[in-house]
Amino acid sequence: MEILIEAFPFIFGLLLGVTCSRAGGVRRHLMGWALGCVALGSCATVASGEWRESVLYFLFDIGLVGGVSVATVAALDLLRRHNDVNR
């Protein structure tokens, strides 16, 4: 069960990245993306119970959600460009 809880920031980052990619990218909706990172990172920290140990886990999980979401948007954009070139 511990492994599943530790996967929350990655899962939330993937979901946020896919959502941002479908909505036009991070640059287009920067404020919504930033609020999503904070909200989902905070939810991941609370769900794992790490906030009881240190408040710094909030910063770590927020950054992790943000990093994974940006990587997801970049990967989907690269995949979309690759598919457009091959058509």
GISUL-V980262 format. One record per residue. N is the residue number from 0. PSI is psi in degrees with one decimal (999 if undefined). OMEGA is omega in degrees with one decimal (none if undefined). NEAR is the number of other C-alpha atoms within 8 Angstrom. Layout:
n=N psi=PSI omega=OMEGA near=NEAR
n=N psi=PSI omega=OMEGA near=NEAR
This chain:
n=0 psi=-32.9 omega=-179.3 near=4
n=1 psi=-36.9 omega=-179.1 near=6
n=2 psi=-39.0 omega=179.0 near=6
n=3 psi=-42.3 omega=-179.3 near=7
n=4 psi=-36.8 omega=178.8 near=10
n=5 psi=-16.2 omega=179.4 near=8
n=6 psi=-9.6 omega=-178.0 near=8
n=7 psi=-47.3 omega=179.9 near=9
n=8 psi=-36.5 omega=179.1 near=14
n=9 psi=-43.3 omega=179.2 near=10
n=10 psi=-45.4 omega=179.2 near=8
n=11 psi=-37.9 omega=177.5 near=12
n=12 psi=-41.1 omega=176.9 near=17
n=13 psi=-45.2 omega=179.8 near=12
n=14 psi=-42.7 omega=178.9 near=9
n=15 psi=-39.5 omega=178.8 near=12
n=16 psi=-42.9 omega=178.4 near=14
n=17 psi=-41.7 omega=179.0 near=12
n=18 psi=-45.4 omega=178.9 near=8
n=19 psi=-38.1 omega=179.7 near=13
n=20 psi=-40.3 omega=179.0 near=12
n=21 psi=-26.3 omega=-177.0 near=7
n=22 psi=0.9 omega=175.9 near=7
n=23 psi=4.3 omega=176.3 near=8
n=24 psi=164.9 omega=-177.3 near=10
n=25 psi=-39.8 omega=-177.3 near=11
n=26 psi=-32.1 omega=-177.3 near=5
n=27 psi=-34.9 omega=-176.9 near=6
n=28 psi=56.8 omega=-173.3 near=11
n=29 psi=-44.3 omega=-178.2 near=8
n=30 psi=-42.4 omega=177.7 near=6
n=31 psi=-38.7 omega=177.6 near=7
n=32 psi=-45.1 omega=-179.4 near=11
n=33 psi=-43.3 omega=177.7 near=9
n=34 psi=-36.8 omega=176.3 near=8
n=35 psi=-40.9 omega=177.3 near=9
n=36 psi=-45.3 omega=-179.4 near=14
n=37 psi=-46.2 omega=-177.8 near=9
n=38 psi=-48.4 omega=-177.5 near=8
n=39 psi=-34.9 omega=175.1 near=13
n=40 psi=-40.5 omega=177.2 near=17
n=41 psi=-41.6 omega=177.8 near=11
n=42 psi=-39.8 omega=179.3 near=8
n=43 psi=-38.9 omega=179.7 near=13
n=44 psi=-43.3 omega=179.6 near=13
n=45 psi=-41.1 omega=-178.9 near=9
n=46 psi=-35.6 omega=-179.3 near=8
n=47 psi=-14.9 omega=-179.2 near=10
n=48 psi=9.4 omega=-178.4 near=8
n=49 psi=-22.0 omega=-178.6 near=10
n=50 psi=-21.6 omega=177.6 near=12
n=51 psi=-29.3 omega=-179.0 near=6
n=52 psi=-47.8 omega=-178.4 near=6
n=53 psi=143.8 omega=177.6 near=7
n=54 psi=-19.3 omega=-180.0 near=8
n=55 psi=-20.1 omega=176.7 near=7
n=56 psi=-27.5 omega=174.5 near=10
n=57 psi=-47.1 omega=-179.4 near=11
n=58 psi=-40.6 omega=-179.6 near=9
n=59 psi=-47.7 omega=-177.9 near=8
n=60 psi=-35.1 omega=176.1 near=13
n=61 psi=-44.0 omega=177.2 near=14
n=62 psi=-37.3 omega=179.3 near=10
n=63 psi=-43.4 omega=176.5 near=12
n=64 psi=-44.2 omega=179.3 near=16
n=65 psi=-45.2 omega=-179.8 near=11
n=66 psi=-43.6 omega=179.7 near=9
n=67 psi=-37.9 omega=-179.8 near=12
n=68 psi=-39.6 omega=177.3 near=14
n=69 psi=-40.8 omega=177.6 near=10
n=70 psi=-37.8 omega=178.2 near=9
n=71 psi=-44.4 omega=178.4 near=12
n=72 psi=-42.7 omega=-180.0 near=14
n=73 psi=-42.5 omega=-179.7 near=8
n=74 psi=-41.7 omega=178.8 near=8
n=75 psi=-36.1 omega=177.1 near=10
n=76 psi=-42.9 omega=177.8 near=9
n=77 psi=-42.3 omega=178.1 near=8
n=78 psi=-40.2 omega=179.6 near=8
n=79 psi=-42.7 omega=178.9 near=8
n=80 psi=-40.4 omega=179.8 near=8
n=81 psi=-40.9 omega=178.6 near=8
n=82 psi=-33.1 omega=178.1 near=8
n=83 psi=-35.0 omega=-180.0 near=7
n=84 psi=-35.8 omega=-177.7 near=6
n=85 psi=-5.1 omega=-180.0 near=5
n=86 psi=999 omega=none near=4
